[in-house]
Amino acid sequence: MSDKRDAVQSITESVLIFIQQYHQEHGVMPSQREIAEGCYISQPAVGRHLDLLEERRIISRELGKARSIRLLISEIVSDDNH
């Protein structure tokens, strides 16, 4: 069970790092499709990871609004894999 939880946490961290790097490069937040493509996961999986980040108050989103992700933390540890 711990391995599965660690895997989920690792993917969630990858999603968060992708969001930060995409925003820095493009000046806008990524769409869920762009996150899915960038992190090699399905769009439904992206939604679940965004939900986890929102529950942890790391991001916020406006329901029904595209590219509405807001980072609520000032700095994210960077990962060179993205």
N, C-alpha and C positions, 0 to 999 in steps of 0.2 A: 504493500500500500504506500509506503514511503517513497518508493521509486516512482510510482505514478504521480504522486504529489510533486516530487522534485521535477519531473518532466513537464508537468503543467506549469509550474513556477518558471522554469527555464524558457518555455515558449512565451509566457506572459511577459517576461523581461525582454525577450527578443522583440515582441510587438511594441513595447514601450520605447525601446531604443530606436526601432525603425521609425516610429512616429516622430521622435525628436529629430533624428537625422533628416527625414523627409522634409520636415518643417524648416529646418535650417537651410536646406538646399533649394527648396521651391518657394518658400515664403507663405505657403498655405498648408493646412493639415491634409494628410492623405485620406482618400476614400477607403471604405472597407475593402473594396476590390484591390486597390493598390497595396494595402497592408497584406491581404491574402497572397498576392503575387510576390511581394517582397519578402515575406516570411515563409513561403511555401506551405501554407495551410489553407483550408477551405474558408469560404466567407462565413458560414455558420460558426466555425471555430473562432474566427476573428471576433464575432459578436460576443461569444462567451468570454474571451480574454478581455475584451473591452469592458464587459460587465464586471469582471473581477477587479480590473483597475479602477473602475468607478466605485465599487464597493469599498475599496481601500483608500478612496479619496485621493488618488493619484491623478486622475483625469476627471473631467465632467463632460457631458454631452447634452445637446438639446434634442429631444425626441422628435424624429421626423425631419430634421434639418441636416442636409449633407455637409460634410467637412466641419462639423460643429465641435470636434474634440478640442478641449482646452486642457493644457497641462497645469496642474495645481501645485506642482513642486518646482523648485527653482533650478535644480541640477540633477541630471541623470548620469550615472556612470556609463561611459561609452564602451561599446563592444566593437572591435575591429572586424567582426564577421559580417557587417552590413555595409 
